[in-house]
Amino acid sequence: MVGAWCFADHMGPADVTENSGLDVGPHPHIGLQTVTWLIDGQVLHRDSLGSEQVIKPGQLNLMTSGGAVSHAEEATGQYRGTLEGIQLWVALPEGTRHGTAAFEHHAELPQGELEGAVVTALVGDFGNLVSPARHDTPLVGADLNLHGSATVPLRPEWEYAVVVMEGALGLDGQSLAPGKLGYLGQGRDELRLDVREPSRAVLLGGKPFEEPIVMWWNFVARDRAEIDAAYASWATQDDRFGKVRSTLPLIPAKAPYWQESQGPR
């Protein structure tokens, strides 16, 4: 984990037609927030709250699962071109992880400039940039659009990581390219990013998350019993996760591996 950030999925770049794109059918979540940020393309979000929202480059979708929610991510039916972005998960703290599900869309986010970069505050605050997106623990997510080398201010008491979307960065004498997460740890008050070509990266940071978590499939919990209960609800399609208005099929899941193991553990 990096603060409360617990998952990062760099999506694409991939080709999209009017009728095929990300195409992730309805699936459930507990105990987390999904944070979706696009740098190219369009995606239609649908969830069990009744939300239907197209997200475009420069916009942010944030869904808080609370105790239970389900959603789908689909082609818009109109966009054709390239899709690229990142979906991040944030582990919810004890105080809100059993709460009510919610969804928010932010069409505009605060931007500022560093020498060598344009910064967009996705979640939390970066310097004097404060994102309107909800966050339940101290953290930051920032898009770095780099056209030259840059020095990024950090908080020594927080831990940080960098995910490269496009191009490559030099970090502490090592090269970081797409497909790798560069974990930076704690104790830094700034970060030097060496750039030889235009690059795009996401900075993740936050106060270390002290609550131990158990992650399995799309669930963030505190123990296996919570995951067993969520799995059972999805497998039997009781009303816990609601319904998503989507033409895509539900995504099934095999039973957690510990249910299939033989003998006592």
NORTAWO-V44405 format. One record per residue. N is the residue number from 1. D_LAST is the distance of its C-alpha to the last C-alpha in Angstrom with 1 decimal. Layout:
n->{N	N}
d_last->{D_LAST	D_LAST}
This chain:
n->{1	2	3	4	5	6	7	8	9	10	11	12	13	14	15	16	17	18	19	20	21	22	23	24	25	26	27	28	29	30	31	32	33	34	35	36	37	38	39	40	41	42	43	44	45	46	47	48	49	50	51	52	53	54	55	56	57	58	59	60	61	62	63	64	65	66	67	68	69	70	71	72	73	74	75	76	77	78	79	80	81	82	83	84	85	86	87	88	89	90	91	92	93	94	95	96	97	98	99	100	101	102	103	104	105	106	107	108	109	110	111	112	113	114	115	116	117	118	119	120	121	122	123	124	125	126	127	128	129	130	131	132	133	134	135	136	137	138	139	140	141	142	143	144	145	146	147	148	149	150	151	152	153	154	155	156	157	158	159	160	161	162	163	164	165	166	167	168	169	170	171	172	173	174	175	176	177	178	179	180	181	182	183	184	185	186	187	188	189	190	191	192	193	194	195	196	197	198	199	200	201	202	203	204	205	206	207	208	209	210	211	212	213	214	215	216	217	218	219	220	221	222	223	224	225	226	227	228	229	230	231	232	233	234	235	236	237	238	239	240	241	242	243	244	245	246	247	248	249	250	251	252	253	254	255	256	257	258	259	260	261	262	263	264	265}
d_last->{25.9	29.6	30.4	29.0	29.4	26.1	27.2	30.4	31.6	35.0	36.5	39.3	42.0	42.2	45.1	45.5	48.0	49.1	46.5	43.5	41.8	38.4	37.7	34.2	33.8	32.6	29.0	27.3	26.4	25.1	25.3	27.6	31.1	32.3	35.3	37.3	40.2	42.5	45.0	46.3	46.4	45.5	42.5	42.5	39.8	39.2	36.8	36.1	38.4	41.3	41.8	43.5	44.3	45.4	44.5	46.8	47.0	47.4	45.7	42.3	40.1	37.5	35.2	33.2	30.5	29.9	27.7	28.3	30.8	31.3	33.8	35.3	37.2	40.1	43.3	46.2	48.4	51.1	49.9	50.3	49.5	46.8	43.6	41.8	39.9	36.6	34.0	32.1	29.4	29.5	26.7	28.2	28.1	27.0	30.6	31.0	27.8	28.1	31.9	34.2	34.0	37.1	38.8	41.5	43.7	45.7	48.6	49.8	48.1	49.8	50.9	52.4	53.5	52.6	54.6	53.3	51.1	51.1	48.1	46.7	44.6	41.9	39.9	40.7	43.7	45.1	48.1	50.5	48.8	46.7	44.8	45.2	41.6	39.2	36.6	34.6	33.8	36.2	36.1	38.4	38.5	41.7	43.2	45.3	48.1	49.4	52.8	52.9	51.2	50.1	48.8	46.3	46.1	42.7	41.4	40.2	37.6	35.9	33.8	35.0	34.5	36.9	36.4	39.4	40.6	43.8	45.5	44.1	44.0	44.4	42.0	42.5	44.1	41.4	41.9	39.5	39.9	38.4	34.8	33.7	32.8	34.5	32.6	35.1	33.3	35.3	38.6	41.0	44.0	45.0	44.0	46.4	46.0	48.2	49.3	51.5	51.4	50.8	47.1	44.8	41.7	39.5	38.9	35.8	35.5	34.4	33.5	30.0	27.5	25.9	23.4	19.9	19.1	16.5	18.3	17.6	20.6	23.4	21.6	21.4	19.5	17.9	14.5	12.6	14.3	17.6	16.8	15.7	19.1	21.1	19.9	20.7	24.1	24.9	23.9	26.0	28.7	29.2	31.6	29.2	29.9	33.5	35.5	36.8	40.3	39.7	40.7	37.7	34.9	31.7	28.9	25.9	22.3	19.5	16.5	14.0	11.9	8.5	10.6	11.4	8.4	8.4	6.6	3.8	0.0}
